[in-house]
């Protein structure tokens, strides 16, 4: 036979965690046809001698729900070896949605995920109302990688309850029945699961709590029973309601998973304020998982934080009254004004105002703030924080931050660690990553355009955790399993994430020694000229989706084999 593609002589880390081995990988009709010594030729071949060959990575926590409408490329995720992305997380999204509620769902996404309103107004086509119509709409557009969707709770609540849902009124029995029917329909037509949020800092663009943050347990039970009726689907949740601990929320999820018979995951991080509390949470999770469908803690492999800059959404002075006028200026004029000594003195004296978006309050956490650097440093030392350096120099930390941000022609960047860095080290995060009850996630691709670029984490895992880190590392085999097979299995995509015969031919050919994460940069390539922070990488020699090479050395080939994934996918027999 003649294969469509043969990748020859690579070092295969197959995603199972087993020791890497040298082999050819042959592809036919979008699936892996042979692994080992391949005698027959391929219509196209890649010489992978001395290169690492991996399954395509699976990112189960993204917010590309809008980007799949206006773009055929799910970048930056698809620049970092990701071949499947899952949206609808945190219970926010754009379907189902009646025309009169479009502005409300846009406001929810603007506040929760830092997507500018003008970007969504310009980019969303709104050629749907129901969730099945949304899936049909995004299915029509080919893209570089696969996309799967979860139905978001906020959209369901507003679709059924209207303004009452937005105002967080309790759902009536009739409301619950109708919401349950909407979710069941979504699962039947291909939703991967149902997602919700009870995180107190999740606000709309106007600063109001999102529709779901006070949803009663009975409402969540109704959604879980919809999954039970369908016999498939996953639950995804973000927690953080006042007065409730992670242990409380794990108990809630455990009740929901046992009731529905369906697995679940939730966002988990190390608290900066109580850096050892994660240990009890993970012990509690292990106990919950001893009896019932699995619950996985979605964890992130580096500090969870925001990037500060004078060309970004947040900086230490962005809430100061004098900065509000400067923020409206073109970038070059803004920087010129910021270099004026009188402007500098005034901003350093002013107190920041109130923040509509809670994350904006983090701009002055100098004890958890570091220069991001070039190359970017995501495991900085405690003594290199802005607060520590300023103390040694005898200056105000605001002055130091101001001057660093003016560096690189006004494009200097600072990193504020919100979580995952309470120990000023990633040592605890290694324990979280390798815990059998966790899974890598929280990349947030397609969200927080002006604050973060966390979707670059697969490259960070390969570069930092397996190659460059001072301290205990991960093996390449561990890393690849954590990036591919484990997340795929967590959400029921069992046809991918492992290199074996019959699996989907989503593959990466990587020059491992050359894998490097670039410094974040700002682009203005969203609809309406919207801004986003992006981050590229080196070392990905070829990325393959459904047997087609979609990029070489990070540059698109023009192939767009990515498709909508409808529902869970079975492993090959």
Buried (B, 14 or more C-beta within 10 A) or exposed (E): EEBBBBBBBBBBBBBBBEEBEBBBBBBBEBBBBBBEEBEEEBEBBBEBEEBBBBBBBBBBBBBBBBBBBBBEBBBBBBBBBBBBBBBBBBBBBBBBBEEEBBEBBBBBBBBBBBBBBBBBBBBBEBEBBBBBBBBBBBBEBEBBBBBBBBBBBBBBBBBBBBEBBBEBBEBEEEBBEBBBBBBBBBBBBBBBBBBBBBBBBBBBBEEBBBBBBBBEEEBBBBBBBBBBBBEBBBBBBBBBBEEBBBBEBBBBBBBBBBBBEBBBBBBBBBBBEEBEBBEEBBEBBEEBBEEBBBBBBBBBBBBBBBBBBBBBBBBBBBBBEEBEEBEEEEBEEBBBBBEEEEBBEBBBEBEBEEBBBBBBBBBBBBBBBBBBBEEBBBBBEBEEBBBBBBBEEEEEBBBBBBEBBBEEEBBBBBBBBBBBBBBBBBEBBBBBBEBEBBBBBBBBBBBBBBBBBBBBBBBBBBBBBBBBBEEEBBBBBBBBBBBBBBBBBBBBBBBBBBBBEEBBBBBBBBBBEBBBBBBBBBEEEBBEEBBBBBBBBBBBBBBBBBBBBBBBEBEBEEBBBBBBBBBBBEBBE
